[in-house]
Amino acid sequence: MKVLVTMDLAGELVAEIGKVSAQVEVVQVASDEEALTVMPEIEVVCGEIKEAWFSRREKLKWIQSWGAGVDGLLHGELVESDVVLCSAKGTVGVHLAEHAMALLLGLTRGLHTALRTPTWDLRFPIRAVQWELIDRTMGIVGLGGTGRDLAQRAAAFGMRIVAVDPEAVDVPEAVEACWGMERFGDLLAQSDVVAVCAPLTPETEGLFDAAAFARMQNHALLINVTRGRIVDETALLAALTEGQIGGAGLDVVPQEPLQQDHPLWKMDNVIITPHTAGGSPNRDGRIVKLFCENLRRYLAGKELLSVIDKRKGY
C-alpha cells in the first residue's frame, strides 16, 4: 500500500509512518510532475493534496489533512467522492489556545500600547485602563478542541466561561454552559471577551456581522485565531471605530495577507499577528502520531479518528 507524504517532515517522523506496517510504502515527491505520475498508485495521502493531483486518483481511499480547518480542501470533486477526509482537529488546540490568551493578555494588560509607543510617560495611562481577567466572562464560539483548550486556560485565570456550538458536544467542567447557535446573541450580550474557535463553513462565514457587533458590550474584546472570514470586515472596522466593542486580537483576518496600508494595522485597540497561531515545535509530531494511529485503524478496518463530515465542513 502506497502512502504519499506531502509535508516536509523530519526524517524520523517519516520513518515512524513507515514503521506502522510492512504493508506501508512511504512515497515522497519533489514536484507536481512527480505527484501526478505516482498519484494513480496512491491509496492514502498524508498532508495536503492539490486538486489536480486528486483528479489523477485511482486507488485513493483516505486523506489525512495537516490542518484542523479543511475549508481550503473541500472542492466539489472531493466532497462528492467516497474518499475519507480526516483533519488534525484535536492536535492543534494547545498552541491556538495559548496564542488566543497571548492576544487577550496583550490587550488587557496594555502591551499593545506600550509596544507601539515606547515611553515611560504611558505608565499611568496604561494602568488606568488595564483589566484583570478574574470574574470576567469569556464566550467561546465553537467548543471543539481549540475551544476546550482555551476554556481550560481561561478558567485558570478565574474567568466564567460560556459557549455556543451547533453540535451536541462534550462540555468540560470549566465551561458553565454550552448552548446551541440559537443563543449566539445571548453569548455576545453577556461576554467581556468573545473568542472565535470555530471552523469556516457556509454557516459561520460572516457570522460576526453588524448585528452581532451591536449585541456585544462596548468594552468587549474579540479574539480570533481560527478563520478570518467568520468576521465581516466592514462590520468589524465600524465596530472598532465607533466604539461598539473595546478592541480585537486577530491572528486571522478576512483578506489575507493583510495589506500594509490596511486600517486595522493602525488601530490603537487592535493587536494583529500574521496567521502565526498554528506554529508549534510539537505540531508535526502530534499530527504524525494521530496519522499513525489512524493508519493502524485503517489497516485493521476500524473507524478513523478526526473524520470530517465533508458536507458540513468539520
RASUL-V958984 format. One line per field, one symbol per residue. psi: psi as a letter, one per 40 degrees, with the letter a starting at -180 (. if undefined). A space follows every 10 residues. Layout:
psi->???
This chain:
psi->hhhhheigii dddddddded ieehhhhiie iddddddedd ehdhhhaihi ddddeeideh dhhhieidhe deegidddde iehhhiaeie eedddddddd ddddddddee ddddddggie eeddddddei iidheihhhh hhfadddddd ddddddeeih hiiiieigih hidehdihii eefdddddde hdhhhhfiih iddehedgad ddddeiieei hhhhechded hhdddddddd deedidaihh eiidhiihid ehdddehdfh hhigfedehh eedddddddd ddddddddde fihiifhhhd dde.
